[in-house]
Every structure is written in structure tokens, then in C-alpha cells.
Amino acid sequence: MSFPPEHEIHRRRFSRNLGVGVALGSFVALVFALTLVKVANGDLMHANDAPGGLGSTVPMTEMAPAPAPATTSP
């Protein structure tokens, strides 16, 4: 008993799936490489490390209070 010949739509679907798989694999490889470079450099920066921001490792600097607005007397 032999298998029936492969239909054209199955060949097209396979090539499309192969293209999506290669694109996804490339993206995963890029993220992995960037992670390795970041870890190798010992970078301690996080996504939201703006000074004083939520989860920040950088302390907020003390700012002088704003001067009072000038008042005019009539």
C-alpha cells in the first residue's frame, strides 16, 4: 500500500510554515545573543531605571524647592 501523491496545497503550506519557522528561530537567536552580550558585560541596567522611577536602582536626587510666585500689591 503506497501513500497518495502530495497535493500542491500541502507543498505551499510547508514552504510557508518553513519561512515562518525560520523567521521565529532568527528572532529567538537574536534575543538570546543580546541576552548573552548583556550578561557578559555585567550590565545592571533594567528596563525602567530612570532616576526615581518604580523599581529604579538609581537614587532620586534632592531638588531645591521651587521659589514662591511673586505677588504684586495694588
Secondary structure, 3 states (H helix, E strand, C coil): CCCCCCCHHHHHHHHHHHHHHHHHHHHHHHHHHHHHHHHHHCCCCCCCCCCCCCCCCCCCCCCCCCCCCCCCCC
